[in-house]
């Protein structure tokens, strides 16, 4: 782990801005006892709620509320922590915060309390990130999975792989120290068994992390097609409310409309775009340009076709305009008018989903199709939340383990195998923060809210 343990005292409002019944100011650091004496007149009994007045520098009360004192190391940050629960008015909170700064604290940066918990070994890095993910979770499934990560489920799985990796690495490096025995060692079936076990563990962790990353980030879905094919109706049906204006007049949608829903715990970010056509109308032309940009950021594009006017050339014309490499599915909408049977068929190497956004027939097939495309499974009791940086770290570790096994099988090169295992261990250590650059820590914690 890198980073220096702080010696100053920080303070911040830990509740959302605005007016409310109660607001909380949090203080952490070595000057907490002195600050408590200044603002409360005494240091509260540890872990007991104290009803007290909060005093200004001239002895006049600023507010009355509850004070809680958590002495180090039994606190969230591992330092002395004081929490002041006062009335939730912005002016009151500003006065209390100014008094704390007057007594020696400084204003905390975003995520600095969680960062101190990490630096003081109260949380590993994956657990600290889970704090923010729990706050930001957009569904019950995401919240439960973030809580599992906070409780150590993700870290435990990563540590299991690390333990097997370290054991294998030690086995390899011990043999390298005795060159005369290295050839026999490289043919040892025990080594092959350990390699295969490690490969299975890292692949299982990679699959679980992909699910956790999906659960956190969700899927971005762009609806594209010619004017009047029913994109806005499809969006409203997915969102289950009238988000977009539906009209028979071409060009009704001129800008990107965004809606976020969740399907079986999977966050779905839907983008309804302007109808794809050449237009002399400057505003509509800008909307079409934004539609192309939305395709670039999407995980998947739904190409919507009016099945009542369907022909293969109409499909080919739209597909020819899609950005290269963008995953897509074809939606044959208005099946209620065309008479086509609701369902999914293969046609010219791509899947076509026949449905009716107007009646809702076939929407369940579309939702299942999207989940299948993303490889998403309904979260279970072992699901944990994960981030793209976790996926990147485990992916690199997986590649190094693959190359290590290749060095063993193809080249019988113990030293090269040991180096690949070292690099795999370094990548896995980035998950929990045992190996992390200061720049990485700064980037992670700066995305947290102030007071957390």
HELIX and SHEET records of a PDB file:
HELIX    1   1 UNK A   32  UNK A   40  1                                   9    
HELIX    2   2 UNK A   90  UNK A  102  1                                  13    
HELIX    3   3 UNK A  112  UNK A  119  1                                   8    
HELIX    4   4 UNK A  125  UNK A  136  1                                  12    
HELIX    5   5 UNK A  140  UNK A  150  1                                  11    
HELIX    6   6 UNK A  153  UNK A  176  1                                  24    
HELIX    7   7 UNK A  179  UNK A  181  5                                   3    
HELIX    8   8 UNK A  182  UNK A  186  1                                   5    
HELIX    9   9 UNK A  189  UNK A  217  1                                  29    
HELIX   10  10 UNK A  231  UNK A  239  1                                   9    
HELIX   11  11 UNK A  282  UNK A  297  1                                  16    
HELIX   12  12 UNK A  307  UNK A  309  5                                   3    
HELIX   13  13 UNK A  312  UNK A  321  1                                  10    
HELIX   14  14 UNK A  335  UNK A  338  1                                   4    
HELIX   15  15 UNK A  363  UNK A  374  1                                  12    
HELIX   16  16 UNK A  388  UNK A  406  1                                  19    
HELIX   17  17 UNK A  407  UNK A  411  3                                   5    
HELIX   18  18 UNK A  414  UNK A  432  1                                  19    
HELIX   19  19 UNK A  438  UNK A  445  1                                   8    
SHEET    1   A 6 UNK A  50  UNK A  55  0                                        
SHEET    2   A 6 UNK A  61  UNK A  70 -1                                        
SHEET    3   A 6 UNK A  81  UNK A  88 -1                                        
SHEET    4   A 6 UNK A  20  UNK A  28 -1                                        
SHEET    5   A 6 UNK A  10  UNK A  13 -1                                        
SHEET    6   A 6 UNK A 106  UNK A 107  1                                        
SHEET    1   B 7 UNK A 257  UNK A 263  0                                        
SHEET    2   B 7 UNK A 266  UNK A 272 -1                                        
SHEET    3   B 7 UNK A 219  UNK A 224  1                                        
SHEET    4   B 7 UNK A 300  UNK A 306  1                                        
SHEET    5   B 7 UNK A 328  UNK A 333  1                                        
SHEET    6   B 7 UNK A 350  UNK A 354  1                                        
SHEET    7   B 7 UNK A 343  UNK A 347 -1                                        
END                                                                             
